[in-house]
Amino acid sequence: ELYNDPALIRDLQRLQIIEKPYGYKLDAPKDKLTGHADRAQALALALLGTTYDMSGYMPDSADEFGDGIEI
């Protein structure tokens, strides 16, 4: 499911996946009205960030819950 944001959906529809020798690249042709599909690029980066393994993450001031918030 995806949040119903017309600007985001428009940006996603404009993205192209381009194969490069080193991998793949997301590209969006520049449009004077809508720019470089910034919303779609931001979503792609956010999704990439969720793929990193956070199992070893522990903040410096963590409590027993690991969130650093003391109650």
N, C-alpha and C positions, 0 to 999 in steps of 0.2 A: 504494500500500500504506500501511497505517496500523498503528502499533504496537497490539497487542491489549491495551488498557487499558480495562476495563469502565467505569470512572468517566469517562474521556475520551469514550468512545463515547456514554455516556448524556448527557453534557453537549452533545455535538454534535447529538444527536437533538432536544434541546430548543431549539436556536437557531432564531430566526425572522429572516428578512430583511425589513426594513420600508423601504418607499420613502418618502423625505422630499423636500421641494422642492430640497434641496441635494445629494442623492445617496441612498445607502442606509445603513442602520444595522443592525448585528447586535443582536438583543435576545433575552433569555432570561427568561421569567417567573420571579420569585423563588419558590423552593421551600424550605420550612423544613428539609427534610432535606438538600438538595444545594446550596442557595444560588443564585447567579446564573450558573451554568455557567462558573466561573472557569477551569477547564482549557481549555475550548473558546475562551474569549476570549484566553487566553494563546497558544494555538496560532495563532489568527487574527493576533495581533500579531506573532508570530514569522515567520509566512509573509509578512506585509506587509513586515517588515524585510528579507527576502531579495529583494524586488523592487527595492530601491534600487540604483542603478548604483554599484558599488564600484570601477570601473576607474580612477578618478582618485585613489583612496585610497592614501596613502603615509605611514606613521608617521614622526614626527620623527626617530627614531633607527634608520631602516631600514638593513639591510645589503644586499648585492647580491641577496638573495632576497626582499627586501621585508617580512621578518617581524620585523625588529628584534632578532633573536637572533644573537649572534656566537658562533661555534664556534672 
